[in-house]
Amino acid sequence: MLYNSKIKSEQTDDLFEAILALETLDECYRFFEDICTVKEIQAISQRLQVVKLLIKNKTYHEIEAETGASTATISRINRSLNYGSDGYKLVLKRLGYISEEE
């Protein structure tokens, strides 16, 4: 059964299917440079950096200094990490940043 998401739509399915079709880092760069603005890619990349620092128990001040993210952004990411859909945890586990038990 598919996850019941509040963003689910046929268009979103098409986007995610396109992303899943990418096979290399180079393909990802090419696709995302075409589909997103530089600022959008930077914002998404920053969020991943923030969550990686949150799981290392860095303080908001340390994360803000290292990533340039606002404390509001850090707080929102922390809330998603702890009370969200577990998407961050899924990816962090697959990338080896957290163990399967966490």
C-alpha positions in Angstrom: 0.0 0.0 0.0 1.3 3.5 -0.9 1.8 6.1 1.8 -1.3 8.4 2.1 0.4 11.8 1.6 -1.3 15.2 1.7 0.7 16.1 -1.4 -0.3 13.1 -3.4 -1.5 13.8 -6.9 -1.0 12.5 -10.4 1.4 15.3 -11.1 3.4 14.6 -8.0 3.5 10.9 -8.8 4.9 11.8 -12.3 7.6 14.0 -10.6 8.7 11.2 -8.2 8.7 8.6 -11.0 11.0 10.9 -13.0 13.3 11.2 -10.0 13.3 7.5 -9.5 14.3 7.0 -13.1 17.6 8.9 -12.6 20.5 6.6 -12.3 23.6 8.7 -11.6 24.7 11.8 -9.8 25.3 13.5 -13.2 21.8 12.7 -14.3 20.5 14.2 -11.0 22.5 17.4 -11.6 21.2 17.7 -15.1 17.5 17.1 -14.2 17.4 19.2 -11.1 19.2 22.1 -12.9 16.5 22.0 -15.5 13.5 21.6 -13.1 14.5 23.8 -10.2 16.1 27.2 -9.7 19.5 27.4 -8.1 17.9 28.8 -4.9 15.4 25.9 -4.7 18.3 23.3 -5.0 20.3 25.2 -2.4 17.3 25.3 0.0 16.7 21.6 -0.3 20.4 20.8 0.1 20.6 23.0 3.1 17.7 21.1 4.7 19.5 17.8 4.3 22.6 19.3 5.9 20.6 20.6 8.8 19.0 17.3 9.5 22.4 15.5 9.4 23.6 18.0 12.0 20.4 17.6 14.1 21.0 13.8 14.4 24.5 14.6 15.6 22.9 16.6 18.4 24.4 19.9 17.3 22.8 23.0 18.8 20.6 25.3 16.7 23.4 27.9 17.1 26.0 25.5 15.7 23.7 24.5 12.9 22.9 28.1 12.0 26.6 29.0 11.9 27.5 26.0 9.8 24.7 26.0 7.3 23.3 29.6 7.3 19.8 28.2 8.0 17.6 30.3 10.2 16.5 29.0 13.6 12.9 28.9 12.2 14.1 26.6 9.4 16.1 24.4 11.8 13.1 24.2 14.1 10.8 23.2 11.2 13.2 20.5 10.1 13.6 19.2 13.7 9.8 19.0 14.0 9.6 17.0 10.8 12.4 14.8 12.0 10.6 14.0 15.2 7.0 14.2 14.3 6.8 14.0 10.5 6.4 11.2 8.0 9.8 9.6 8.7 11.0 10.6 5.3 14.2 12.1 6.7 14.8 9.0 8.8 14.3 6.7 5.8 16.9 8.5 3.7 19.3 8.9 6.6 19.2 5.2 7.3 19.7 4.3 3.6 22.7 6.7 3.4 24.2 5.2 6.6 23.9 8.3 8.8 21.7 6.6 11.4 21.3 2.9 12.2 18.3 0.8 11.3 17.3 0.6 15.0 16.9 4.4 15.3 
